[in-house]
């Protein structure tokens, strides 16, 4: 056993059987309104009223994707939900269910997984009510890893792809630009020790001073409901801004065979971080000219003939954004 901060004994995964650990975790997980058969069998059974479903998956690994000195298990559960829910929303679908697989060191307290389950529950409740966890897997690994697969219902809508933008469309975004990246840069600048390693005490100080920016990184709150709203309003293309506005806007431009020109005056006070920061999980969409933008969408540019990305009419060729193999801005992290 390990000892908690209060001095009480903590049961670890190595001391509890998988069955006993799951018995403690499952009651804390959110239920899905689409569940026909939930956790406990070899697989879940979900209702699919549309006869089609949207599915996505995302993995978070300790080191490249999160640091325990900066994240609690609750934070990780919330973020794991948010990052997958936003991908479902970006297709114009309503999230219905999650399947969660975790590989953790045997020394991990079972209470940490209970806290992670609470984060999953609260993230789903806040961002996509009715979506829940319908199954998953638990295994052992030296490196803590969580993988989430999410499902969504199109409810009769056509999926909104990246490839539908047309010259003359308005480019719009719902959600923040650059907040999560600013929070992460604060952590790397000020929440590390003299050797550059993440430090919990310094993290607490940064969190007290900048709760909104740090929160944008650790517990993003993407506008999930605006995905289906965009589809209903006639969005021609859409995606989740996970890797940075510049990088993701280029993806839309390339998939659609068009150019995208962004208005720097619509990108906030720090245009550079708005363009190159990632992990906001906002929604980027294009709409036919004259469309009344739904929900929290605001215009930030236009789709133009040609190719590539420009800002204020000038080509923007900086790499920026997030690549899991090289880190932030192409320089590692």
N, C-alpha and C positions, 0 to 999 in steps of 0.2 A: 504494500500500500504506500501511497504518497500522502503527504500532509497538506491540507488546504491552508489558506492564509489564516484561518481562524483556529488552526491547530487540530481540527478534526481529521479523522482518517478518510482518505479518498480511495475508492476501489478503482483500479486501473483496468484497461481492456485486457491486459495480460492475466489478471486475476479473475475476471468475469468471463463466462462463456459468451460466445456470440449471441446465443439465445437469450441469456440473461440481460446482456447489454441492450439488445433490441427491445426487450420487454419494457425497459426503462425509457427508451427513446421514442418508440412508436406512439404512445399516448400523447406525446407533446407535439407531434407533427400535425399540420393542418389537413383537414379532410377536403376532398375534391367533390364538387357538386356533380361531376360527370361520372363518379365511381359507381360501377355495378358490382364488381368484386374488388376489394381493396387489399391491403397488406395481409399476408398470411398464407396465400396459395403460391403456386409456382410462378404465376404472373397475374397482373391486374387485368380487369376488364373494364373498359370505359365506353360510355355512350358516345356516338359520333353522329349527331343529328344531320350534319351536312353531307355525310358519306365521304368526305375528304377530311384530312387533318394535317396540320402543320407540325413539324417536329424539328427540334434543334438540340444541340448538345454543347456544353462548355466545361472546361476543366480548369481548376485552380490548384496550383502546386506551391507548397511553401518554398520561398526563395524568390523565384521569378514573379510570382503573382501576389503574394502577401507575406507579411512578416509577423510572427507572434508578438514581437516587442511592440508592434503598432496596432495589431488587430486582436480583438477578443473572439472566442468561438461564436458568440452572438453576432458580431460584425460579419464574420465569415459566412454564417448562415444567411443573413440578410442579403449580402452582396451576391452570393451564389444564386439566390432566388432572382434578384433584380437583373443580373446580367442575362439570364435566360428568358425572363419574362419580356425584356425589351426586344429580343430577337423575334419572339412570337408576334409582339405588337407591330414590329416593322413590316411584317407580311400582311397586316390588316386584320389579324386574327385576335380572338379573345383567348388568353391562356386558360387552360382547363386542368392540367395535371403535370406533376414533376415526378421523375424517378431519380433517386439520389444514391450514388455509390461513394463510399468513403474508404480510403486506405490510411491507417494511422499507426504510429508506433505503439507497441504493446504497453508502454509506460503511460499512455494517454489516460487521464482520469475519465471514467464514464460520464461524470458530471459535465465535462467539456462538451461531449456529444449531446448531452441534454440541453446545454446552452445553445449549441449550434442549431439544434432542432427548434428551439424557441425563436431564434433569428429567422429561420425558414418560415415558421408559422406567422410571425409578425410581419415579415416582408410580404408574404402572399396576402395577408389580410389588408395591409395598407395599400398595396399596389395593384392587386388583382383579386379582389374578393371572389370566392368560389373556386379558386385554384388551390390545389392541395397536393400532398405527397402520397402517391399510391403504391410505392414500393422502392426497392433499391438493394444495396449489397454493402457488406461490411467486411473489410479485410485488413491485413497487417502490412505495414511498410515502414522503412526507416524515415521516409519523407511523407509528411501529411499531405494527402491529395483528396480533393473532392471533385467529383464529376456529376453534373446534373443534366438530365435529358428532360426537355419540356415539350408539352403538346398543346396545340391550340385549335380552336374551332373557327372556321371561316364564316359560319352562319349565313351561307348563301352568297357571300361576297366572292369576287375573284381575288386571288392573291395579288398583292402589289409587289412587283419585282423591281430590281435595280435597272432593268433594261428598257423601261417605258418612257423615259424623259424625252421631250421633243423641244426643238428650238421654239422660243417664245414662252415656254412655261416659266412660272415663278418658282424660285428656290426658297424653301421655308424651313425653319427649324422650330421644334417644340422642346423646351428644356434648356439648361445652361450650356455655355460654351467656355471651356477652359477652367472651370471651378475645380474639378477633380485633379487635373494636372497641377494646378497651383497648390492644392493641398499636398500632393505627393512631393512636389519640389520643396515645400516647406519642411516636410519630414526628412528628406534626404539632406537638407541644409542644416537643420537645427535639432533633429531628434536622433542624432547619432553620437557615439562616443568619440574619443580622440583617434581611434583607429578607423572611424567611419562605419562602425557597426551599429545597427538600430539599438537604441537605448530606451527602456521603458520610462524611466524617470523624466528624461528630457522630452519624450513623447507627451507625457501628461502635461507638461508645461506648455507645449505647442498647442495641445488640444484646448487647454483653458483659454489661450489667447486667440485662437482661430477655430472655434468649434464648427462654423459653417463650412469652411474650406476643407478641414480635415474630414468632417462628416460627408462631404461630397465625394471624397475618395473612398472612405471606408463603408459608408452606407448610402450609396446612390439611390435616388428616388425618381427613376425615369417616368415620364408621363404615359403609362401603359394604355390608358383609355384613349389617348389621342391617336393611336395606331388605327383601330377600327373607325374612328371618326374621320381620319384622313381618307381611308378607303371609301367611306360613304360619300365624302365630298368630291371624289373623283381623282384622287392622287394618281399620277402617272408613274411615279417611281418612289421608292422609300427604302431606307435602311437605318439601322441602329448605329449611332456614333460611338463606337467602342474604341476605335483606333485613332481618332482625331479627325477634325473637320476636313482638312486638306486632303488627307489620305483617302477618307471615305467618299468625299465629293468626287475625287478622281475615279473612284470605282464606279460611281453612277455614270460619270461621263463616258468612261471606257465601255461599260456594258451597254449604254444607250447609243453610242456612236455620235456623241455631241460634245460641245464644250460647256463649261460652267463658269460664269463670271460672278464673283462674290463682291458685295458692296462693303468696303472696309468700315464705312460709317455705321453699319448695322451689326458689327461684330464686337462691340463693347470697347472699353478703355484700353485693353491690351490685345491688339489685333493678332500679334504673333502667337500668344498662348491660346487664343481662340482657334487659330488655324492648326496649330501643331500639337495641342494638348489632347489627351485621350481619356477614355473611361468615364465620360459624362453619361453615356448611354441615353443621350437625347435622341430624338427622331428627326432625321433629315428627309424631306420629301419635296417632290416637284408637283405643281398643280397647273392646270391650264390657266392662261391669263384671264383675269376677271373673276376667278373663283373666290368666294368668301372663305377666307382661311378658317378652318375649324379649331375648336379647343384653344390651346395655348400656342398655336403656330404663329410665327411672325416672319415676314419676308426678309431674306438676307441676300438675294441675288437673282440671277436669271439664267435660263438655259439658252445657249447661243449656238449658231452653226460653227462647225470646226471641231476641234478636239482639245482635250486637256483642261487645266484649271487656270483661271486668271483671277486676279484681285484688283478691282478698280480698273479693269481693262488691260492690266499688265500680267504677263505669264508668271505664274507662281510655281517654281520648280523645286523649292526646298522639300527635302524628304519628310521630316517631321513624323509625328505620330508614334504608334507603338508597334513593334515587331517582337514577338516572343523570343526570337533567336538572337536579336541584337539589342533589345531594350528600347529606351526612349531615344528619339531623335537620331537613331542609327549609331549611337555611341555606347550602347550597353547601359546596364543599370541594375 
